[in-house]
Amino acid sequence: TFRNPEGMDMKSAGWYLEQCGCKGMSCGALSVSQNHANWIVNLEGTPASRKEYLELTDLMRERVNRNFGIDLQLETVLI
């Protein structure tokens, strides 16, 4: 979902998200995977809205920024 932060001393985006307790966070039909904190899964098997996706990714980014001062960038392209 997010690009890994740049820099030799940086961990992966998934590591930062996991440290912030993002696994299991949800918004509508979407949830952060329990297996990998940088994956978003569809819980209901039905299409989720763009709004749900953006709300969940915003929550994830806010947690990482608040805890580590890192601004994660989306890896996905929204059309």
C-alpha positions, 0 to 999 in steps of 0.5 A: 500500500505504501512505498518504503521510506527512503534512506539507509537507516529506514525500516520498511513501511510495513514495519512502521505500520506494525509498530503503530498497531495498524494491523486489524484497523478497518474502515467499511469493507477494508481492513489492514491485514493481520499477516502484513501491516502494509496490505489492505484486504477486503473483508466482505468480498464486495467492492469497497469505496474509494472513500473507505480506502482513503480514510483507512490509508489516512489513518495509517499515515497519521499513526506513523507520522505521529509516532515516527515523524515519517510521511508515508507515500502511497504506492498505489495510483488512484484513478 
